[in-house]
Amino acid sequence: MASDHRYEVLLYWSNADQAYLAEVPELPGCAADGPTRQEALAAVEVVIAEWIETAKELGRPIPQPRGRLMFA
């Protein structure tokens, strides 16, 4: 599934979950997992779309993508 969402996605292996996790820092609570990197990324694209749809339905603000976030 191709997406035009431009949010940063953090992708990493979780030993505790025995899966790849994909998190979207700019969208609180927006994350997905999968047994492979590709499946985790595909799943998070669906979750991003659902997060945005839900925010619209609830009248909540949707953050603009900022690109790469800087961490200290």
C-alpha positions as CSV (number, residue, x, y, z in Angstrom):
1,M,0.0,0.0,0.0
2,A,1.6,3.3,-1.1
3,S,1.0,6.3,1.1
4,D,1.5,10.0,0.8
5,H,1.9,10.4,4.5
6,R,5.2,12.0,5.3
7,Y,5.5,11.3,9.0
8,E,8.7,9.9,10.5
9,V,8.5,6.2,11.3
10,L,10.9,4.6,13.8
11,L,11.4,1.0,13.0
12,Y,13.2,-1.4,15.3
13,W,13.3,-5.0,16.5
14,S,11.7,-5.7,19.9
15,N,13.1,-8.8,21.7
16,A,10.2,-8.6,24.2
17,D,7.6,-8.7,21.5
18,Q,9.6,-10.9,19.0
19,A,8.5,-8.5,16.3
20,Y,9.5,-5.4,14.4
21,L,7.8,-2.3,15.8
22,A,7.0,0.8,13.8
23,E,6.2,4.0,15.8
24,V,5.2,7.4,14.6
25,P,6.4,9.9,17.2
26,E,4.4,12.8,15.8
27,L,1.1,10.9,16.2
28,P,0.7,9.9,19.9
29,G,-0.1,6.2,20.3
30,C,0.4,5.5,16.6
31,A,2.3,2.3,16.2
32,A,2.2,-1.2,14.6
33,D,4.2,-4.4,14.6
34,G,5.0,-7.2,12.3
35,P,7.2,-10.3,11.9
36,T,9.2,-8.6,9.2
37,R,10.3,-5.0,8.5
38,Q,8.1,-4.8,5.5
39,E,5.0,-6.0,7.3
40,A,5.5,-3.6,10.2
41,L,5.8,-0.7,7.8
42,A,2.7,-1.8,5.8
43,A,0.8,-2.1,9.1
44,V,1.8,1.3,10.3
45,E,0.7,2.9,7.1
46,V,-2.8,1.6,7.8
47,V,-2.6,2.8,11.4
48,I,-1.5,6.3,10.3
49,A,-4.6,6.5,8.0
50,E,-6.9,5.3,10.8
51,W,-5.3,7.7,13.3
52,I,-5.9,10.7,11.0
53,E,-9.4,9.5,10.2
54,T,-10.3,9.2,13.9
55,A,-8.8,12.6,14.7
56,K,-10.9,14.2,12.0
57,E,-14.1,12.5,13.3
58,L,-13.3,13.7,16.8
59,G,-12.4,17.2,15.7
60,R,-8.9,16.9,17.0
61,P,-5.9,18.6,15.5
62,I,-3.7,16.6,13.1
63,P,0.0,17.5,13.3
64,Q,1.7,18.5,10.2
65,P,4.6,16.2,9.3
66,R,7.9,17.8,10.3
67,G,10.3,15.4,8.7
68,R,13.2,14.0,10.6
69,L,13.0,14.7,14.3
70,M,16.1,15.5,16.3
71,F,16.8,13.6,19.5
72,A,19.3,14.5,22.1
